[in-house]
């Protein structure tokens, strides 16, 4: 899809102000223009009026309804562009560069379908698997689309995003929601799929003791997946009191404050001296990494999900002499969204409690990003109600 062009902007750095176009729900945005939250640079996010995208063959036009604000979005806001393609360096598949429309965790309603689309129709409730991949690189030909050499994401790399009144994606990205899965829950499928994939490719077995480092959205997603898989000893390490409470709410059997407690000793205590079989690093902090390795049994595995801001150091002898393993995982792959949707539909996962706040499209910075920065202890997943129009 060609790069979208904007007709005017309304920049206040660090905030968002509505343009002259009146607020309207996504489902009624039928004119040639629409609202979209777009990233221009570090701490520069604007509510723009841009052209409504057109639908081509094999494509689906969606009116986003709910969109989550992800840690990746926050990292871009505070220090980007990182994942977002920079000027003069367009993404190899989308051919787009900033400004780009944000939002890759979202649900919505199908508005229109292009020629050849058969899996969905107008009016269907859907979520979007946002991975962009070329399909023919050395990873994609093995089915590892999440490891594509030209990897990208809708809502970060181009093709629009969930923080807009309409967007167009290939049919393969669109996943229909079961009748008993709400649109709000549909916006949680993307982060839950990250947790699902991590557990899926880890060596976890049902009788294992599992340590989770960090109880943010991804740590809580891993916790819920483990509960759905029947894990009977889930241990969560988290500094925040409120987030430890969230972890317990979602099924953790033990929660540990690493500031006040010796993590290695506590893990040994609650595993009968055995140590954790598998640990999931959802924190990306050096101190947590060091103690996590020491908390593992011999031949235990540490699974890294976290995106690191700084280069990490590994105590290699601790791996060698205990034959421990370190495994990196990246997002999700084909089939993970469907598995999560089935788990929610059948009641094995009940993620709605992750939603701690709902805001409108023009509140993304002040009530969204700033809340995740200044009130992160009390926030897990902030949803933007895209279909509710603007606050003023």
N, C-alpha and C positions, 0 to 999 in steps of 0.2 A: 504494500500500500504506500502511496506517495506520502511525503511528509505533509502533515496538516499545517496550514498557515493561519495565523491569528489576525483578526481585524483590528483589535485594540487591546491594550493591557491596562492594568490598574495597580501598578506596583506600589506597595509599601513594604520595604524589606523587613522580613520577619513577621509580617501579617498578611491578611488577604482582605481585599475590599471588593465589593461587587461592581461590575461594570454597568453601563447604561442599559444593557439588556435586562428585561424584567425576569424575576425568578419564576421558574416553572418546573414542575416535576418532569423527570426524564421521559415518562410515558407520553407526555404531551408536547415534546420538543419536535415539532414537525416542520419548522421553518428551515432556512438554509444555514442557520447558525445555532450554536449551543454553548453551554458553559463547560469548562474543563479546568482542573487544577493542574498547572504545569510547572516543571522544574527548570529554572534558568541558571542556577549556580548555588554555591554555598549560601544558606540562609536566604535564598531568593526564590520563593514560590509564589506564583501569581494565579489569580482566577481570571482566565482569559475567555474571550468570546471567539470561537473558532468555527470553521466550516464543519457541518455535519458530514461524516464519512459516507461514501457510497458503497453499495454492496456489489461485489463481482461474483463470478461463477465460483462455486465451492466455498463461499464465505457466508458468515452469519452476522447480522446486525443485532446488537443487544443493547437494551436500556439497563445499565447497571442500577441496582437497587440498594445493596449494602456492600461496602468496601472496607476492609480492615487496613489499619496503618501498621506496617511491618517494621521490624528492626532494621531491615535493609533500607527502607524509605528514610528512617531516622538517621542512619549513617550518611546517606546522601545529603540530607538537609544540613547536617552538622559539618561534613567535611568533603562533600562531593564537588565535582562529579567523579565517581569511582566506577561503579557498574554502568552508569549512564554514559552513552557515547559523547565524547567531547567534540567541540568544533574542529572541523577539518579531519576528524577520524570517525566517520559514520559507521554504524553497525554493519557488518558484512552482509547480513540478510535483509534487515529492514531498510538499510540505506539512510537511516535517520540519525540525526544528532540533536543535541539540546537546542531549543526547549522541547521536552517530551512530557506527555501526559502521564501522571503517576497513577498507581493503583494496580496491584497484581493479585490481591486476595479479595475476590468479589463474586457476587451472585447477581442475577438480573433476569429480565424477561426478553425473550426473543421478539424482535420487532419485524424482521424481514429476513428472508433467506435468498441466496443466490441460486442460479441454475445448477442443478445437480445435487443439491443438498437434500438428504433424505432422512437423517437421524433426528432432526428437530423441525418444528414448525412455529410460525408466529403464535405468541401466547404461552409457549412453554417456559417453565421455570428452570433456570440452568445456573451452573457455575462454570468457571473457565480454568482449565489447566494452562498456565501462562508460559510454559517453556517454549522457546523458539529454537529450532534446530534445523540443520540443513538436510538431514536424511541420508547423506551419502559419504560422510567422513568415516574415518577408521573406527570411531566409537558408535556412530549411528547404525552402521551396517551390522553391528553386533547387538543392536537393540538398546544400547546405552545412550539414549538421546539426552539424558541429563549430563553426560560428559562430552557433548558435541564440541568439536574444535571451534565452532562459531556460536557457542551457546549464548542465549539471551533470554529476556523475559518481557512479555507484554506488560506494559506499565512501568518499565525501566529502560527498555531498549528500543521502543517504538511500537507501532500498530495501536496507538491509543492506550487507554487504561481505564480502570474501574472508577476513577475519580472524574468522570465526565458523564454527560447526559446520554451519550450514545457512543458505541465503538464497534468495530468490525474485526472479526478474527476468522481464521480458517475453521471449517467444520470440525476438524480433528481436535481442536482445543475445547470444544463445547461438550459439557457433561450434563445430562438432564437430571434434575433433582427428583428423588422419589416423592410421592405424594405427601408422606408424613415428615419430610425434612423441610424445615422453614427456610425462607430466604436468608434470615440472619445466620442460621447454622450453615447454609451454603457458602457464606463468606468465610467460614472457619475451615473449610475443607482443605484449602491450600496449606496452611501451617500444620494441620493434622496429618496431611500426606507426607510432610517432611519427617514427622515422627514415625509414621507407619513404615516408610522406606528404610529409615535408620534401623528400626527393630527387625525389619524383614531381612536385611542383608547381614545383620550381626549374627554371632553364633549363639544367641539367646535360646535357651530351652525352658520349658514350662516350670521346672523345679529350681531354676537358677535364682540366686540373689542378685539384684541389680541396683547399682548406684547411679543416680542422676545428679550431675553437677549443674545447678542453676534451675530455678523454678519460674523462668519467664515463659512466654507463650510456647516456645519449642520444648522446653523442659516439661511443661505441663502436658503438651501433646504426647511426648514420649511416655509419660506417666499413664495417660489415658489409654494409649495403645497397649501398654503392658498389662493394664487391668483387663482390657478386652481379650488379651491373649492368655489370661489366667495366671499371671505372675503372682506369687504368694509372698514375696519379700521385696518390696520396693523401698529403697532408701533414697531420700532427697536431701542434698546439701544445698543450703541457701542462706544468705546473710539476712535477707529481709524477713521480719516476723510475719507480715501480711502474706507474703508469697509462700512461706512455709505453711500457713493456714490454707491457702489455695491448694497446695500440694496434697495436704491431708484430705481436703474436700474431694479431690479427684482420685483418691484411692491410695496415696502413699502410706505405707505401714509404719515408717519411721522418718522423722525429719530431724536434721542436724544443723545447728548454727556453728559454722566453722570458726567464728570469732571466739565463741565461748567454750567450744568442745574440741577435743582431739579427734579429727575425722577418722584417722587410721584406727585408733583405739575403739571408737564407737562402731565402726563398720565391723571390726573383729567381734565386738560384743554381740551385735544383732545377727551375726552369721555363724555363731557358735565357734568362732576362731578360724573359720575357713577363709574368710575374705570374700569380696564380691566376685562373682563369675564374670560379669560384664559391667562396664561403666560407660555412661553416655555423657560426653562433655558438651553441655549446652551453654557454657559460660565463657570460654575463651580467655581464661586468666591463668597466668603462669603458676601462681600458688596453688590453685585448684588442680591444675594438671599434675604438679609434683605429688601432691598428697593422694590424688586419684590412683596413680600408678602403684603407690605403696599400699593402697587399700585393696588391690586386686590379688586374687589367689595366683599361685603359679599356673602359667598357661591361661591366665585370664586375658580379656580383651578390653581395651579402651577404644570406644567409638567416638570419633570427633565429628560433631555436627556444627560446632561454632565456627563463625567467620572471624578470624583473628585480625586485629588491627595492628599488632606488632609481631615480629618474628618470635617464635616460641623456641624454647630449649628443652631437649629431652635428656633425661638421665639414662643414657643408653645401657649402662651396666645393669640397671634395674630391670631393663627388658631382657638383656642377654641371660643373666644368671637365674632369672625366674621364668624364662621362656614366655614372656608376656608379648602381646601383640598390640599394634596401634593401627586402627582402621579409619580411613577417611570416608565420609559419605557426602553425597551432593544431592540435595533437594529430593527429587522423586522421579520415577520413570513411568512408563506406560502400564496402566492397570492399578496404580496406587490410589488415584482419585476414586475409581470405582469401588475399591476395597473399603475406603473410608466411608463413602456414601452408604454402602451396605451395612457397615458397622453402626452408623448412626441410625439408619432406618430400622434395624433389628434391635436397637436399644442397648447394644454392647458398648457404645460410646454415647455420652450425654454431655456435649461440649458447651451448651448454651451458657453455663456459669462462667465461662471465660470472658464473656462480654461485660466489661465494667463501666462502659460509657458509650453513649450514642450522640453524635454531633451532626451538624449540617455541612454542606459543601464549602461554604465560606468561613467555616470555623476550623478548618484543617490545621492551621498553624497554631493559633492561640489556644484552642481547646483540645487539639490533637497532639501535635509535636511537642508543644510546651508542657502539656500534661505528662507525657511520657518522659520528659527530661526532669521536670520539677516535682512530679508526684508519682514517680515510677513504682514506689513501694505499694501503692494502692491500685495501680493499673495493670491489667493483663492485656486485654484486647479492646481497643477503641474502634468502634465501627462508625463509618460515615454513612448516614442515611441519604444516599444520593437522590432518591426519589422524593424527598421531602422539600425540595426547593432550597431557598436561601433563608437565612435567619432574619434578614431585613431587606 
